[in-house]
Amino acid sequence: MANVITTYTRDRGAAKANIRYIQERPGRDREKLTRPLFDHAGFIGRHEAYQFIDESAKKGASFRSLMTVL
């Protein structure tokens, strides 16, 4: 059974740090992995995700982070 933890923030820096963590966190065997990022249309790059965060923050958006814990 997995637990899903959800957090919210309005801080752009925290949202970008979460993107970096999601994409670059070590795998189960501590090997270096680079995970793909995606949105509703398909795969995106990290800088595209950052641009989305910057544009959304100007509109007063909050950002949600999901983490699955096994």
N, CA, C and O atoms as a Maestro MAE file, in Angstrom:
{
 s_m_m2io_version
 :::
 2.0.0
}

f_m_ct {
 s_m_title
 :::
 protein
 m_atom[280] {
  # First column is atom index #
  i_m_mmod_type
  r_m_x_coord
  r_m_y_coord
  r_m_z_coord
  i_m_residue_number
  s_m_chain_name
  s_m_pdb_residue_name
  s_m_pdb_atom_name
  i_m_atomic_number
  :::
  1 25 0.848 -1.179 0.000 1 A "MET " " N  " 7
  2 3 0.000 0.000 0.000 1 A "MET " " CA " 6
  3 2 0.889 1.235 0.000 1 A "MET " " C  " 6
  4 15 1.898 1.276 0.705 1 A "MET " " O  " 8
  5 25 0.529 2.224 -0.771 2 A "ALA " " N  " 7
  6 3 1.293 3.457 -0.870 2 A "ALA " " CA " 6
  7 2 0.486 4.611 -0.291 2 A "ALA " " C  " 6
  8 15 -0.737 4.662 -0.427 2 A "ALA " " O  " 8
  9 25 1.177 5.518 0.344 3 A "ASN " " N  " 7
  10 3 0.559 6.746 0.839 3 A "ASN " " CA " 6
  11 2 0.972 7.887 -0.074 3 A "ASN " " C  " 6
  12 15 2.127 7.962 -0.491 3 A "ASN " " O  " 8
  13 25 0.051 8.762 -0.383 4 A "VAL " " N  " 7
  14 3 0.340 9.925 -1.205 4 A "VAL " " CA " 6
  15 2 0.278 11.158 -0.323 4 A "VAL " " C  " 6
  16 15 -0.721 11.409 0.351 4 A "VAL " " O  " 8
  17 25 1.356 11.921 -0.337 5 A "ILE " " N  " 7
  18 3 1.441 13.138 0.469 5 A "ILE " " CA " 6
  19 2 1.328 14.328 -0.470 5 A "ILE " " C  " 6
  20 15 2.046 14.400 -1.468 5 A "ILE " " O  " 8
  21 25 0.446 15.250 -0.168 6 A "THR " " N  " 7
  22 3 0.232 16.434 -0.989 6 A "THR " " CA " 6
  23 2 0.564 17.669 -0.178 6 A "THR " " C  " 6
  24 15 0.114 17.820 0.958 6 A "THR " " O  " 8
  25 25 1.364 18.563 -0.774 7 A "THR " " N  " 7
  26 3 1.663 19.849 -0.147 7 A "THR " " CA " 6
  27 2 1.388 20.955 -1.161 7 A "THR " " C  " 6
  28 15 1.401 20.720 -2.370 7 A "THR " " O  " 8
  29 25 1.141 22.150 -0.661 8 A "TYR " " N  " 7
  30 3 0.868 23.311 -1.507 8 A "TYR " " CA " 6
  31 2 1.802 24.447 -1.133 8 A "TYR " " C  " 6
  32 15 2.170 24.595 0.032 8 A "TYR " " O  " 8
  33 25 2.191 25.256 -2.127 9 A "THR " " N  " 7
  34 3 3.021 26.427 -1.880 9 A "THR " " CA " 6
  35 2 2.715 27.496 -2.926 9 A "THR " " C  " 6
  36 15 2.244 27.186 -4.020 9 A "THR " " O  " 8
  37 25 2.983 28.739 -2.589 10 A "ARG " " N  " 7
  38 3 2.910 29.845 -3.547 10 A "ARG " " CA " 6
  39 2 4.308 30.344 -3.904 10 A "ARG " " C  " 6
  40 15 4.458 31.238 -4.737 10 A "ARG " " O  " 8
  41 25 5.321 29.769 -3.279 11 A "ASP " " N  " 7
  42 3 6.712 30.176 -3.471 11 A "ASP " " CA " 6
  43 2 7.277 29.530 -4.738 11 A "ASP " " C  " 6
  44 15 7.368 28.306 -4.833 11 A "ASP " " O  " 8
  45 25 7.655 30.368 -5.709 12 A "ARG " " N  " 7
  46 3 8.209 29.857 -6.962 12 A "ARG " " CA " 6
  47 2 9.478 29.051 -6.740 12 A "ARG " " C  " 6
  48 15 9.674 28.015 -7.374 12 A "ARG " " O  " 8
  49 25 10.337 29.516 -5.849 13 A "GLY " " N  " 7
  50 3 11.585 28.811 -5.572 13 A "GLY " " CA " 6
  51 2 11.344 27.413 -5.037 13 A "GLY " " C  " 6
  52 15 12.029 26.467 -5.427 13 A "GLY " " O  " 8
  53 25 10.373 27.278 -4.148 14 A "ALA " " N  " 7
  54 3 10.041 25.957 -3.597 14 A "ALA " " CA " 6
  55 2 9.459 25.045 -4.679 14 A "ALA " " C  " 6
  56 15 9.755 23.851 -4.711 14 A "ALA " " O  " 8
  57 25 8.640 25.602 -5.555 15 A "ALA " " N  " 7
  58 3 8.060 24.799 -6.636 15 A "ALA " " CA " 6
  59 2 9.141 24.318 -7.590 15 A "ALA " " C  " 6
  60 15 9.106 23.172 -8.038 15 A "ALA " " O  " 8
  61 25 10.104 25.182 -7.907 16 A "LYS " " N  " 7
  62 3 11.200 24.791 -8.795 16 A "LYS " " CA " 6
  63 2 12.111 23.775 -8.124 16 A "LYS " " C  " 6
  64 15 12.600 22.856 -8.782 16 A "LYS " " O  " 8
  65 25 12.345 23.926 -6.831 17 A "ALA " " N  " 7
  66 3 13.162 22.950 -6.100 17 A "ALA " " CA " 6
  67 2 12.484 21.589 -6.119 17 A "ALA " " C  " 6
  68 15 13.151 20.558 -6.212 17 A "ALA " " O  " 8
  69 25 11.164 21.586 -6.032 18 A "ASN " " N  " 7
  70 3 10.437 20.324 -6.087 18 A "ASN " " CA " 6
  71 2 10.569 19.673 -7.460 18 A "ASN " " C  " 6
  72 15 10.689 18.451 -7.555 18 A "ASN " " O  " 8
  73 25 10.548 20.471 -8.523 19 A "ILE " " N  " 7
  74 3 10.748 19.945 -9.879 19 A "ILE " " CA " 6
  75 2 12.124 19.286 -9.977 19 A "ILE " " C  " 6
  76 15 12.248 18.173 -10.489 19 A "ILE " " O  " 8
  77 25 13.162 19.980 -9.483 20 A "ARG " " N  " 7
  78 3 14.519 19.406 -9.508 20 A "ARG " " CA " 6
  79 2 14.575 18.102 -8.730 20 A "ARG " " C  " 6
  80 15 15.176 17.132 -9.192 20 A "ARG " " O  " 8
  81 25 13.954 18.067 -7.551 21 A "TYR " " N  " 7
  82 3 13.965 16.868 -6.728 21 A "TYR " " CA " 6
  83 2 13.271 15.707 -7.443 21 A "TYR " " C  " 6
  84 15 13.801 14.597 -7.493 21 A "TYR " " O  " 8
  85 25 12.097 15.965 -7.989 22 A "ILE " " N  " 7
  86 3 11.351 14.923 -8.678 22 A "ILE " " CA " 6
  87 2 12.168 14.355 -9.841 22 A "ILE " " C  " 6
  88 15 12.199 13.143 -10.052 22 A "ILE " " O  " 8
  89 25 12.822 15.232 -10.585 23 A "GLN " " N  " 7
  90 3 13.536 14.793 -11.771 23 A "GLN " " CA " 6
  91 2 14.872 14.126 -11.450 23 A "GLN " " C  " 6
  92 15 15.289 13.226 -12.179 23 A "GLN " " O  " 8
  93 25 15.557 14.539 -10.380 24 A "GLU " " N  " 7
  94 3 16.921 14.078 -10.159 24 A "GLU " " CA " 6
  95 2 17.149 13.245 -8.905 24 A "GLU " " C  " 6
  96 15 18.294 12.891 -8.624 24 A "GLU " " O  " 8
  97 25 16.121 12.920 -8.147 25 A "ARG " " N  " 7
  98 3 16.371 12.167 -6.919 25 A "ARG " " CA " 6
  99 2 16.951 10.806 -7.259 25 A "ARG " " C  " 6
  100 15 16.632 10.244 -8.307 25 A "ARG " " O  " 8
  101 25 17.802 10.265 -6.385 26 A "PRO " " N  " 7
  102 3 18.431 8.970 -6.654 26 A "PRO " " CA " 6
  103 2 17.401 7.844 -6.716 26 A "PRO " " C  " 6
  104 15 16.325 7.930 -6.123 26 A "PRO " " O  " 8
  105 25 17.751 6.796 -7.441 27 A "GLY " " N  " 7
  106 3 16.887 5.624 -7.539 27 A "GLY " " CA " 6
  107 2 17.012 4.759 -6.297 27 A "GLY " " C  " 6
  108 15 17.687 5.131 -5.337 27 A "GLY " " O  " 8
  109 25 16.371 3.624 -6.316 28 A "ARG " " N  " 7
  110 3 16.371 2.737 -5.151 28 A "ARG " " CA " 6
  111 2 17.759 2.255 -4.775 28 A "ARG " " C  " 6
  112 15 18.049 2.060 -3.594 28 A "ARG " " O  " 8
  113 25 18.615 2.063 -5.757 29 A "ASP " " N  " 7
  114 3 19.981 1.597 -5.495 29 A "ASP " " CA " 6
  115 2 20.971 2.755 -5.427 29 A "ASP " " C  " 6
  116 15 22.177 2.548 -5.562 29 A "ASP " " O  " 8
  117 25 20.473 3.961 -5.220 30 A "ARG " " N  " 7
  118 3 21.259 5.190 -5.135 30 A "ARG " " CA " 6
  119 2 21.935 5.566 -6.455 30 A "ARG " " C  " 6
  120 15 22.830 6.411 -6.479 30 A "ARG " " O  " 8
  121 25 21.502 4.934 -7.559 31 A "GLU " " N  " 7
  122 3 22.065 5.296 -8.850 31 A "GLU " " CA " 6
  123 2 21.467 6.618 -9.315 31 A "GLU " " C  " 6
  124 15 20.352 6.974 -8.934 31 A "GLU " " O  " 8
  125 25 22.213 7.337 -10.135 32 A "LYS " " N  " 7
  126 3 21.750 8.621 -10.630 32 A "LYS " " CA " 6
  127 2 20.741 8.395 -11.752 32 A "LYS " " C  " 6
  128 15 21.028 7.698 -12.725 32 A "LYS " " O  " 8
  129 25 19.576 8.982 -11.612 33 A "LEU " " N  " 7
  130 3 18.524 8.886 -12.618 33 A "LEU " " CA " 6
  131 2 18.066 10.278 -13.008 33 A "LEU " " C  " 6
  132 15 18.093 11.194 -12.186 33 A "LEU " " O  " 8
  133 25 17.656 10.442 -14.227 34 A "THR " " N  " 7
  134 3 16.995 11.667 -14.661 34 A "THR " " CA " 6
  135 2 15.631 11.255 -15.184 34 A "THR " " C  " 6
  136 15 15.516 10.635 -16.241 34 A "THR " " O  " 8
  137 25 14.605 11.606 -14.433 35 A "ARG " " N  " 7
  138 3 13.248 11.211 -14.788 35 A "ARG " " CA " 6
  139 2 12.618 12.231 -15.725 35 A "ARG " " C  " 6
  140 15 12.916 13.423 -15.640 35 A "ARG " " O  " 8
  141 25 11.750 11.773 -16.617 36 A "PRO " " N  " 7
  142 3 11.080 12.715 -17.519 36 A "PRO " " CA " 6
  143 2 9.990 13.491 -16.773 36 A "PRO " " C  " 6
  144 15 9.408 13.000 -15.806 36 A "PRO " " O  " 8
  145 25 9.736 14.686 -17.236 37 A "LEU " " N  " 7
  146 3 8.643 15.515 -16.726 37 A "LEU " " CA " 6
  147 2 7.565 15.557 -17.799 37 A "LEU " " C  " 6
  148 15 7.859 15.423 -18.987 37 A "LEU " " O  " 8
  149 25 6.327 15.741 -17.385 38 A "PHE " " N  " 7
  150 3 5.251 15.803 -18.362 38 A "PHE " " CA " 6
  151 2 4.133 16.701 -17.858 38 A "PHE " " C  " 6
  152 15 3.998 16.943 -16.658 38 A "PHE " " O  " 8
  153 25 3.335 17.189 -18.803 39 A "ASP " " N  " 7
  154 3 2.129 17.949 -18.480 39 A "ASP " " CA " 6
  155 2 0.962 17.285 -19.213 39 A "ASP " " C  " 6
  156 15 1.084 16.149 -19.671 39 A "ASP " " O  " 8
  157 25 -0.147 17.977 -19.323 40 A "HIS " " N  " 7
  158 3 -1.331 17.387 -19.941 40 A "HIS " " CA " 6
  159 2 -1.129 17.053 -21.424 40 A "HIS " " C  " 6
  160 15 -1.850 16.219 -21.970 40 A "HIS " " O  " 8
  161 25 -0.158 17.695 -22.076 41 A "ALA " " N  " 7
  162 3 0.062 17.487 -23.509 41 A "ALA " " CA " 6
  163 2 1.160 16.470 -23.807 41 A "ALA " " C  " 6
  164 15 1.292 16.031 -24.950 41 A "ALA " " O  " 8
  165 25 1.939 16.091 -22.819 42 A "GLY " " N  " 7
  166 3 3.024 15.140 -23.045 42 A "GLY " " CA " 6
  167 2 4.283 15.541 -22.291 42 A "GLY " " C  " 6
  168 15 4.221 16.258 -21.292 42 A "GLY " " O  " 8
  169 25 5.409 15.076 -22.772 43 A "PHE " " N  " 7
  170 3 6.680 15.334 -22.104 43 A "PHE " " CA " 6
  171 2 7.119 16.778 -22.275 43 A "PHE " " C  " 6
  172 15 6.913 17.380 -23.329 43 A "PHE " " O  " 8
  173 25 7.734 17.334 -21.217 44 A "ILE " " N  " 7
  174 3 8.274 18.689 -21.251 44 A "ILE " " CA " 6
  175 2 9.657 18.676 -20.615 44 A "ILE " " C  " 6
  176 15 10.009 17.750 -19.885 44 A "ILE " " O  " 8
  177 25 10.430 19.707 -20.899 45 A "GLY " " N  " 7
  178 3 11.745 19.867 -20.288 45 A "GLY " " CA " 6
  179 2 11.647 20.642 -18.985 45 A "GLY " " C  " 6
  180 15 10.613 21.237 -18.681 45 A "GLY " " O  " 8
  181 25 12.727 20.632 -18.221 46 A "ARG " " N  " 7
  182 3 12.747 21.330 -16.937 46 A "ARG " " CA " 6
  183 2 12.540 22.827 -17.121 46 A "ARG " " C  " 6
  184 15 11.813 23.448 -16.346 46 A "ARG " " O  " 8
  185 25 13.166 23.414 -18.132 47 A "HIS " " N  " 7
  186 3 13.028 24.860 -18.329 47 A "HIS " " CA " 6
  187 2 11.614 25.244 -18.746 47 A "HIS " " C  " 6
  188 15 11.148 26.337 -18.424 47 A "HIS " " O  " 8
  189 25 10.940 24.368 -19.449 48 A "GLU " " N  " 7
  190 3 9.525 24.614 -19.773 48 A "GLU " " CA " 6
  191 2 8.680 24.581 -18.501 48 A "GLU " " C  " 6
  192 15 7.756 25.379 -18.343 48 A "GLU " " O  " 8
  193 25 8.999 23.660 -17.597 49 A "ALA " " N  " 7
  194 3 8.278 23.597 -16.320 49 A "ALA " " CA " 6
  195 2 8.538 24.868 -15.506 49 A "ALA " " C  " 6
  196 15 7.617 25.417 -14.902 49 A "ALA " " O  " 8
  197 25 9.791 25.336 -15.490 50 A "TYR " " N  " 7
  198 3 10.128 26.569 -14.784 50 A "TYR " " CA " 6
  199 2 9.366 27.757 -15.368 50 A "TYR " " C  " 6
  200 15 8.857 28.598 -14.628 50 A "TYR " " O  " 8
  201 25 9.290 27.822 -16.691 51 A "GLN " " N  " 7
  202 3 8.573 28.913 -17.342 51 A "GLN " " CA " 6
  203 2 7.088 28.884 -16.957 51 A "GLN " " C  " 6
  204 15 6.487 29.930 -16.707 51 A "GLN " " O  " 8
  205 25 6.510 27.700 -16.911 52 A "PHE " " N  " 7
  206 3 5.113 27.560 -16.500 52 A "PHE " " CA " 6
  207 2 4.925 28.062 -15.064 52 A "PHE " " C  " 6
  208 15 3.950 28.753 -14.771 52 A "PHE " " O  " 8
  209 25 5.852 27.718 -14.176 53 A "ILE " " N  " 7
  210 3 5.778 28.182 -12.787 53 A "ILE " " CA " 6
  211 2 5.851 29.694 -12.727 53 A "ILE " " C  " 6
  212 15 5.060 30.326 -12.027 53 A "ILE " " O  " 8
  213 25 6.794 30.284 -13.456 54 A "ASP " " N  " 7
  214 3 6.948 31.748 -13.447 54 A "ASP " " CA " 6
  215 2 5.697 32.445 -13.972 54 A "ASP " " C  " 6
  216 15 5.256 33.437 -13.392 54 A "ASP " " O  " 8
  217 25 5.124 31.943 -15.056 55 A "GLU " " N  " 7
  218 3 3.922 32.565 -15.625 55 A "GLU " " CA " 6
  219 2 2.710 32.395 -14.721 55 A "GLU " " C  " 6
  220 15 1.899 33.312 -14.595 55 A "GLU " " O  " 8
  221 25 2.579 31.241 -14.097 56 A "SER " " N  " 7
  222 3 1.437 30.979 -13.216 56 A "SER " " CA " 6
  223 2 1.527 31.777 -11.929 56 A "SER " " C  " 6
  224 15 0.507 32.216 -11.397 56 A "SER " " O  " 8
  225 25 2.747 31.971 -11.419 57 A "ALA " " N  " 7
  226 3 2.923 32.705 -10.170 57 A "ALA " " CA " 6
  227 2 2.493 34.161 -10.322 57 A "ALA " " C  " 6
  228 15 2.025 34.772 -9.361 57 A "ALA " " O  " 8
  229 25 2.644 34.714 -11.508 58 A "LYS " " N  " 7
  230 3 2.218 36.092 -11.745 58 A "LYS " " CA " 6
  231 2 0.703 36.230 -11.593 58 A "LYS " " C  " 6
  232 15 0.196 37.316 -11.316 58 A "LYS " " O  " 8
  233 25 -0.005 35.132 -11.774 59 A "LYS " " N  " 7
  234 3 -1.466 35.143 -11.666 59 A "LYS " " CA " 6
  235 2 -1.940 34.762 -10.263 59 A "LYS " " C  " 6
  236 15 -3.142 34.634 -10.031 59 A "LYS " " O  " 8
  237 25 -1.000 34.581 -9.323 60 A "GLY " " N  " 7
  238 3 -1.363 34.264 -7.948 60 A "GLY " " CA " 6
  239 2 -1.654 32.793 -7.701 60 A "GLY " " C  " 6
  240 15 -2.351 32.451 -6.746 60 A "GLY " " O  " 8
  241 25 -1.132 31.925 -8.544 61 A "ALA " " N  " 7
  242 3 -1.409 30.489 -8.418 61 A "ALA " " CA " 6
  243 2 -0.665 29.873 -7.235 61 A "ALA " " C  " 6
  244 15 0.367 30.382 -6.797 61 A "ALA " " O  " 8
  245 25 -1.204 28.781 -6.735 62 A "SER " " N  " 7
  246 3 -0.483 27.956 -5.767 62 A "SER " " CA " 6
  247 2 -0.091 26.677 -6.490 62 A "SER " " C  " 6
  248 15 -0.743 26.275 -7.455 62 A "SER " " O  " 8
  249 25 0.974 26.040 -6.021 63 A "PHE " " N  " 7
  250 3 1.515 24.865 -6.690 63 A "PHE " " CA " 6
  251 2 1.371 23.656 -5.788 63 A "PHE " " C  " 6
  252 15 1.589 23.742 -4.580 63 A "PHE " " O  " 8
  253 25 1.008 22.545 -6.371 64 A "ARG " " N  " 7
  254 3 0.791 21.311 -5.607 64 A "ARG " " CA " 6
  255 2 1.943 20.345 -5.898 64 A "ARG " " C  " 6
  256 15 2.389 20.202 -7.037 64 A "ARG " " O  " 8
  257 25 2.395 19.710 -4.865 65 A "SER " " N  " 7
  258 3 3.438 18.706 -4.979 65 A "SER " " CA " 6
  259 2 2.895 17.381 -4.452 65 A "SER " " C  " 6
  260 15 2.317 17.327 -3.366 65 A "SER " " O  " 8
  261 25 3.082 16.334 -5.212 66 A "LEU " " N  " 7
  262 3 2.653 15.003 -4.793 66 A "LEU " " CA " 6
  263 2 3.878 14.125 -4.597 66 A "LEU " " C  " 6
  264 15 4.801 14.150 -5.411 66 A "LEU " " O  " 8
  265 25 3.888 13.358 -3.534 67 A "MET " " N  " 7
  266 3 4.959 12.406 -3.299 67 A "MET " " CA " 6
  267 2 4.323 11.098 -2.843 67 A "MET " " C  " 6
  268 15 3.487 11.087 -1.940 67 A "MET " " O  " 8
  269 25 4.720 10.005 -3.470 68 A "THR " " N  " 7
  270 3 4.210 8.698 -3.101 68 A "THR " " CA " 6
  271 2 5.217 8.016 -2.195 68 A "THR " " C  " 6
  272 15 6.396 7.924 -2.535 68 A "THR " " O  " 8
  273 25 4.767 7.540 -1.051 69 A "VAL " " N  " 7
  274 3 5.616 6.854 -0.098 69 A "VAL " " CA " 6
  275 2 5.155 5.405 -0.022 69 A "VAL " " C  " 6
  276 15 3.999 5.123 0.294 69 A "VAL " " O  " 8
  277 25 6.070 4.498 -0.314 70 A "LEU " " N  " 7
  278 3 5.725 3.070 -0.293 70 A "LEU " " CA " 6
  279 2 5.956 2.482 1.071 70 A "LEU " " C  " 6
  280 15 5.722 1.292 1.278 70 A "LEU " " O  " 8
  :::
 }
 m_bond[279] {
  # First column is bond index #
  i_m_from
  i_m_to
  i_m_order
  :::
  1 1 2 1
  2 2 3 1
  3 3 4 2
  4 3 5 1
  5 5 6 1
  6 6 7 1
  7 7 8 2
  8 7 9 1
  9 9 10 1
  10 10 11 1
  11 11 12 2
  12 11 13 1
  13 13 14 1
  14 14 15 1
  15 15 16 2
  16 15 17 1
  17 17 18 1
  18 18 19 1
  19 19 20 2
  20 19 21 1
  21 21 22 1
  22 22 23 1
  23 23 24 2
  24 23 25 1
  25 25 26 1
  26 26 27 1
  27 27 28 2
  28 27 29 1
  29 29 30 1
  30 30 31 1
  31 31 32 2
  32 31 33 1
  33 33 34 1
  34 34 35 1
  35 35 36 2
  36 35 37 1
  37 37 38 1
  38 38 39 1
  39 39 40 2
  40 39 41 1
  41 41 42 1
  42 42 43 1
  43 43 44 2
  44 43 45 1
  45 45 46 1
  46 46 47 1
  47 47 48 2
  48 47 49 1
  49 49 50 1
  50 50 51 1
  51 51 52 2
  52 51 53 1
  53 53 54 1
  54 54 55 1
  55 55 56 2
  56 55 57 1
  57 57 58 1
  58 58 59 1
  59 59 60 2
  60 59 61 1
  61 61 62 1
  62 62 63 1
  63 63 64 2
  64 63 65 1
  65 65 66 1
  66 66 67 1
  67 67 68 2
  68 67 69 1
  69 69 70 1
  70 70 71 1
  71 71 72 2
  72 71 73 1
  73 73 74 1
  74 74 75 1
  75 75 76 2
  76 75 77 1
  77 77 78 1
  78 78 79 1
  79 79 80 2
  80 79 81 1
  81 81 82 1
  82 82 83 1
  83 83 84 2
  84 83 85 1
  85 85 86 1
  86 86 87 1
  87 87 88 2
  88 87 89 1
  89 89 90 1
  90 90 91 1
  91 91 92 2
  92 91 93 1
  93 93 94 1
  94 94 95 1
  95 95 96 2
  96 95 97 1
  97 97 98 1
  98 98 99 1
  99 99 100 2
  100 99 101 1
  101 101 102 1
  102 102 103 1
  103 103 104 2
  104 103 105 1
  105 105 106 1
  106 106 107 1
  107 107 108 2
  108 107 109 1
  109 109 110 1
  110 110 111 1
  111 111 112 2
  112 111 113 1
  113 113 114 1
  114 114 115 1
  115 115 116 2
  116 115 117 1
  117 117 118 1
  118 118 119 1
  119 119 120 2
  120 119 121 1
  121 121 122 1
  122 122 123 1
  123 123 124 2
  124 123 125 1
  125 125 126 1
  126 126 127 1
  127 127 128 2
  128 127 129 1
  129 129 130 1
  130 130 131 1
  131 131 132 2
  132 131 133 1
  133 133 134 1
  134 134 135 1
  135 135 136 2
  136 135 137 1
  137 137 138 1
  138 138 139 1
  139 139 140 2
  140 139 141 1
  141 141 142 1
  142 142 143 1
  143 143 144 2
  144 143 145 1
  145 145 146 1
  146 146 147 1
  147 147 148 2
  148 147 149 1
  149 149 150 1
  150 150 151 1
  151 151 152 2
  152 151 153 1
  153 153 154 1
  154 154 155 1
  155 155 156 2
  156 155 157 1
  157 157 158 1
  158 158 159 1
  159 159 160 2
  160 159 161 1
  161 161 162 1
  162 162 163 1
  163 163 164 2
  164 163 165 1
  165 165 166 1
  166 166 167 1
  167 167 168 2
  168 167 169 1
  169 169 170 1
  170 170 171 1
  171 171 172 2
  172 171 173 1
  173 173 174 1
  174 174 175 1
  175 175 176 2
  176 175 177 1
  177 177 178 1
  178 178 179 1
  179 179 180 2
  180 179 181 1
  181 181 182 1
  182 182 183 1
  183 183 184 2
  184 183 185 1
  185 185 186 1
  186 186 187 1
  187 187 188 2
  188 187 189 1
  189 189 190 1
  190 190 191 1
  191 191 192 2
  192 191 193 1
  193 193 194 1
  194 194 195 1
  195 195 196 2
  196 195 197 1
  197 197 198 1
  198 198 199 1
  199 199 200 2
  200 199 201 1
  201 201 202 1
  202 202 203 1
  203 203 204 2
  204 203 205 1
  205 205 206 1
  206 206 207 1
  207 207 208 2
  208 207 209 1
  209 209 210 1
  210 210 211 1
  211 211 212 2
  212 211 213 1
  213 213 214 1
  214 214 215 1
  215 215 216 2
  216 215 217 1
  217 217 218 1
  218 218 219 1
  219 219 220 2
  220 219 221 1
  221 221 222 1
  222 222 223 1
  223 223 224 2
  224 223 225 1
  225 225 226 1
  226 226 227 1
  227 227 228 2
  228 227 229 1
  229 229 230 1
  230 230 231 1
  231 231 232 2
  232 231 233 1
  233 233 234 1
  234 234 235 1
  235 235 236 2
  236 235 237 1
  237 237 238 1
  238 238 239 1
  239 239 240 2
  240 239 241 1
  241 241 242 1
  242 242 243 1
  243 243 244 2
  244 243 245 1
  245 245 246 1
  246 246 247 1
  247 247 248 2
  248 247 249 1
  249 249 250 1
  250 250 251 1
  251 251 252 2
  252 251 253 1
  253 253 254 1
  254 254 255 1
  255 255 256 2
  256 255 257 1
  257 257 258 1
  258 258 259 1
  259 259 260 2
  260 259 261 1
  261 261 262 1
  262 262 263 1
  263 263 264 2
  264 263 265 1
  265 265 266 1
  266 266 267 1
  267 267 268 2
  268 267 269 1
  269 269 270 1
  270 270 271 1
  271 271 272 2
  272 271 273 1
  273 273 274 1
  274 274 275 1
  275 275 276 2
  276 275 277 1
  277 277 278 1
  278 278 279 1
  279 279 280 2
  :::
 }
}
